[in-house]
Amino acid sequence: MNDFNKTKEFTDRYILLSHGDGGIKTGELINKLIIKHFGNKILNSLEDSAVFNNFSHNKIAYTTDSFVVKPIFFPGGDIGKLSICGTINDLACAGAAPIALSMGLILEEGFEISHLEKILKSAADVLKEAGAFIVTGDTKVVEKNCMDKIFINTSGIGCISENVNISPENIKPGDKVLINGSIAEHGLAVLSSRPEFNFKTNILSDCAPLYSLVRDMLNSAGKIHALRDATRGGIATILNEMSDISKTRIDIYEDMLPVKKETRGLCEFLGLDPLYIANEGKIVVFADPSDADKILSAMKKNKYGAQSCIIGEVSENSEKSMVVYNTKIGTRRIIDRFYSEQLPRIC
Amino acid sequence: MNDFNKTKEFTDRYILLSHGDGGIKTGELINKLIIKHFGNKILNSLEDSAVFNNFSHNKIAYTTDSFVVKPIFFPGGDIGKLSICGTINDLACAGAAPIALSMGLILEEGFEISHLEKILKSAADVLKEAGAFIVTGDTKVVEKNCMDKIFINTSGIGCISENVNISPENIKPGDKVLINGSIAEHGLAVLSSRPEFNFKTNILSDCAPLYSLVRDMLNSAGKIHALRDATRGGIATILNEMSDISKTRIDIYEDMLPVKKETRGLCEFLGLDPLYIANEGKIVVFADPSDADKILSAMKKNKYGAQSCIIGEVSENSEKSMVVYNTKIGTRRIIDRFYSEQLPRIC
């Protein structure tokens, strides 16, 4: 890229190796883009470590996720929005309110700065909605052709209220299984925006920050045993994980599980199973049966839960993990973990 | 890679896309490698968020760093050791003891699992030495040729004791500037291990976890005003940052600054300035002048501080950041921030 480096137009438009070296250009990038979109008192100090007052809660939740989604812009979102939602949702599934997030950017030399700004803006918008903050960050740049555009790592710290105890170990036979809406949309939205897939669809990613939904459920005073967001591997994978940890059999019913008509059609056409396709705004809830209606009604009032419903129940203890899918025509099949990915780089 | 996928030998030796999809192969990787090397009660629960009891300290430090060093193995360390040291040192520079770390792995399809294990083992060794733990993690795999082998993000949470108040804003005229040993070795060690550089050297990376050194300094009861590890951009860059924030002029003396003979020779040969070359085990200390000797003596007793010395002082208030290098022959030059990197992908 040496030929281009000489023109000011180029250095203003594209990421250079020097944007990641900790020197003057890194400082410019931080001031012009990072502080502009994420600025807050702690971040602005630009220390290598953010320092802030400890909070009064007894329990901390802590999570990390790297995002390598391809393409970086897709219907319903982009890698920036995704990186914030993913981390907020992991915290939310522990019943934690997001307190502070970190963002580590790895950029390819030559990446368009306007694309970076679009990504940071959509991350900032969703942060604002969720009432969360980026307090520390890092930027690295890798030579052209040594990576694919942009990878983002976000980690996050959340605080858990005294009376909250959410863990798959709490799952018991009799528990109702709920979800906050229709499945498989994120994976299909990403897939449909890849150039090698030559079809049109109106399906949008469901990518959304779900802490407000979890907060409303917790405030409903209904007893939530466990929560899990159904990302990579879809609801099939997380139901298996929950069955595994709690040593229970889980039954899911086809006629209760919300799958949009368009999703179902596309999956049939492509030979994909919606149960295994990634979501980025769907949370599976395990609730005490006596409280399921109370929780469901709280979920329905939240904008990310309007289509919430019960999709099954925990039927019995089972030494071996077992997830059973009950079809409309009355047959049953075991939903196993998948052996190999249907769609790589979905998040 | 479809041809190879069929052989068991291949799937046991190399990273596959399915190692990053959250399914069976991801589970195998986590159990065989991650838990084996990093296992602890919190991590082993394999929840998306680690949940642990809040600590009693009033202040939290929080940091993140991505590591893209090339090559991933270099004299004196590798990307695994580096990723832990970098994060522990960022926390240490806020005066924080490391409590919990996260690790996000991004792996290239086809990466050798034996190399990954070597990297995780060296990360685990340095974690153990530092008394720190990985409590949450994430693994993604990107298609072959879409990235360069392995990138690691580590974030970390630390706790800061009541009486500790370390910040560049505390720097005052009169402060002594100390360092825990000779500079520029990490950058040269990495450079010397790149195939395009055709020379031999015995220089090893100084990569080391420095919290024990900081703890010993804090216990010496000497008043530390500020700490900064001199990584990307070398001591020149961090001295400029400190000068900037504290609005002071800093004077450094060539005859006090430790640079090994071999380092100096190689820098002259390559036309590089050791002041701008990255370190990964060097910390610059700003100390109240009345306490400098006490702190220096505590540093010298630690294994990472045996060669500690005073290298300069904060000479006066200055609206514009100013770092002055006083040479042996009595001349002075301004050490500016660098405009563009000397060595990309050094960490």
Contacts between the chains, C-beta under 8 A, distances in Angstrom:
chain1	res1	chain2	res2	distance
A	16	B	340	7.7
A	17	B	340	7.7
A	17	B	341	5.7
A	17	B	344	4.6
A	18	B	339	7.1
A	18	B	340	4.2
A	18	B	341	5.3
A	20	B	341	7.8
A	20	B	344	7.5
A	21	B	232	5.9
A	21	B	233	6.5
A	21	B	338	7.7
A	21	B	340	7.2
A	21	B	341	3.5
A	21	B	344	6.8
A	22	B	231	7.3
A	22	B	232	3.5
A	22	B	233	4.3
A	22	B	237	5.9
A	23	B	232	8.0
A	23	B	233	5.5
A	23	B	237	6.4
A	23	B	337	5.6
A	23	B	338	4.7
A	23	B	339	6.5
A	23	B	340	6.9
A	23	B	341	6.7
A	24	B	337	5.2
A	24	B	338	7.1
A	24	B	339	5.2
A	25	B	339	7.3
A	25	B	340	7.1
A	27	B	337	7.7
A	47	B	94	6.8
A	47	B	167	7.5
A	47	B	168	7.8
A	48	B	63	5.8
A	48	B	90	4.1
A	48	B	93	6.0
A	48	B	94	7.6
A	48	B	228	7.5
A	48	B	229	7.4
A	49	B	61	4.2
A	49	B	62	6.4
A	49	B	63	4.1
A	49	B	90	5.0
A	49	B	91	5.5
A	49	B	93	6.7
A	49	B	94	4.0
A	49	B	96	6.6
A	49	B	158	7.1
A	50	B	61	7.0
A	50	B	62	4.7
A	50	B	63	6.9
A	51	B	59	5.9
A	51	B	60	7.2
A	51	B	61	5.2
A	51	B	62	7.9
A	51	B	94	5.3
A	51	B	96	7.7
A	51	B	160	6.7
A	51	B	167	7.8
A	52	B	59	7.1
A	52	B	60	5.8
A	52	B	62	7.4
A	53	B	58	6.4
A	53	B	59	6.2
A	53	B	60	7.5
A	54	B	54	6.8
A	54	B	55	7.4
A	54	B	57	6.1
A	54	B	58	5.5
A	54	B	59	6.2
A	54	B	60	5.2
A	54	B	159	7.7
A	55	B	54	7.4
A	57	B	54	6.1
A	58	B	53	6.4
A	58	B	54	5.5
A	59	B	51	5.8
A	59	B	52	7.1
A	59	B	53	6.2
A	59	B	54	6.2
A	60	B	51	7.2
A	60	B	52	5.8
A	60	B	53	7.5
A	60	B	54	5.2
A	60	B	157	7.7
A	61	B	49	4.2
A	61	B	50	7.0
A	61	B	51	5.2
A	62	B	49	6.4
A	62	B	50	4.7
A	62	B	51	7.9
A	62	B	52	7.3
A	62	B	100	5.9
A	62	B	102	6.6
A	62	B	135	6.2
A	62	B	136	5.5
A	62	B	157	6.5
A	63	B	48	5.8
A	63	B	49	4.1
A	63	B	50	6.9
A	63	B	102	7.3
A	63	B	136	5.4
A	64	B	102	3.6
A	64	B	103	7.2
A	64	B	104	4.9
A	64	B	136	5.5
A	64	B	137	6.4
A	64	B	138	5.3
A	64	B	153	7.0
A	64	B	155	6.0
A	65	B	104	6.7
A	65	B	138	4.9
A	66	B	104	4.1
A	66	B	105	7.5
A	66	B	106	5.2
A	66	B	138	5.5
A	66	B	140	5.0
A	66	B	153	6.1
A	67	B	140	7.7
A	68	B	106	6.1
A	68	B	140	4.9
A	68	B	142	5.3
A	90	B	48	4.1
A	90	B	49	5.0
A	91	B	49	5.5
A	93	B	48	6.0
A	93	B	49	6.7
A	94	B	47	6.8
A	94	B	48	7.6
A	94	B	49	4.1
A	94	B	51	5.3
A	96	B	49	6.6
A	96	B	51	7.8
A	100	B	62	5.8
A	102	B	62	6.6
A	102	B	63	7.3
A	102	B	64	3.6
A	102	B	155	5.1
A	103	B	64	7.1
A	104	B	64	4.9
A	104	B	65	6.7
A	104	B	66	4.1
A	104	B	104	7.9
A	104	B	153	4.7
A	104	B	155	7.6
A	105	B	66	7.5
A	106	B	66	5.2
A	106	B	68	6.2
A	106	B	106	7.8
A	106	B	151	5.9
A	135	B	62	6.2
A	136	B	62	5.5
A	136	B	63	5.3
A	136	B	64	5.5
A	136	B	155	7.9
A	137	B	64	6.4
A	138	B	64	5.3
A	138	B	65	4.9
A	138	B	66	5.5
A	138	B	153	8.0
A	140	B	66	5.0
A	140	B	67	7.7
A	140	B	68	5.0
A	140	B	345	7.9
A	141	B	344	7.3
A	142	B	68	5.3
A	142	B	147	7.8
A	142	B	148	6.6
A	142	B	151	8.0
A	142	B	345	6.6
A	143	B	344	6.7
A	143	B	345	7.4
A	146	B	147	6.9
A	146	B	148	4.4
A	147	B	142	7.9
A	147	B	146	6.9
A	147	B	147	4.3
A	147	B	148	6.4
A	147	B	151	7.7
A	148	B	142	6.6
A	148	B	146	4.3
A	148	B	147	6.4
A	151	B	106	5.9
A	151	B	142	8.0
A	151	B	147	7.7
A	151	B	151	6.8
A	153	B	64	7.0
A	153	B	66	6.2
A	153	B	104	4.7
A	153	B	138	8.0
A	153	B	153	3.8
A	153	B	155	7.7
A	155	B	64	6.0
A	155	B	102	5.0
A	155	B	104	7.6
A	155	B	136	7.9
A	155	B	153	7.7
A	155	B	155	3.9
A	157	B	60	7.7
A	157	B	62	6.5
A	157	B	157	6.6
A	158	B	49	7.1
A	159	B	54	7.7
A	160	B	51	6.7
A	167	B	47	7.4
A	167	B	51	7.8
A	168	B	47	7.8
A	228	B	48	7.5
A	229	B	48	7.4
A	231	B	22	7.3
A	232	B	21	5.9
A	232	B	22	3.5
A	232	B	23	8.0
A	233	B	21	6.5
A	233	B	22	4.3
A	233	B	23	5.5
A	237	B	22	5.9
A	237	B	23	6.4
A	337	B	23	5.6
A	337	B	24	5.3
A	337	B	27	7.8
A	338	B	21	7.7
A	338	B	23	4.8
A	338	B	24	7.2
A	339	B	18	7.2
A	339	B	23	6.5
A	339	B	24	5.2
A	339	B	25	7.4
A	340	B	16	7.8
A	340	B	17	7.7
A	340	B	18	4.3
A	340	B	21	7.2
A	340	B	23	6.9
A	340	B	25	7.1
A	341	B	17	5.7
A	341	B	18	5.4
A	341	B	20	7.8
A	341	B	21	3.5
A	341	B	23	6.7
A	344	B	17	4.6
A	344	B	20	7.5
A	344	B	21	6.8
A	344	B	141	7.3
A	344	B	143	6.7
A	345	B	140	7.9
A	345	B	142	6.6
A	345	B	143	7.4
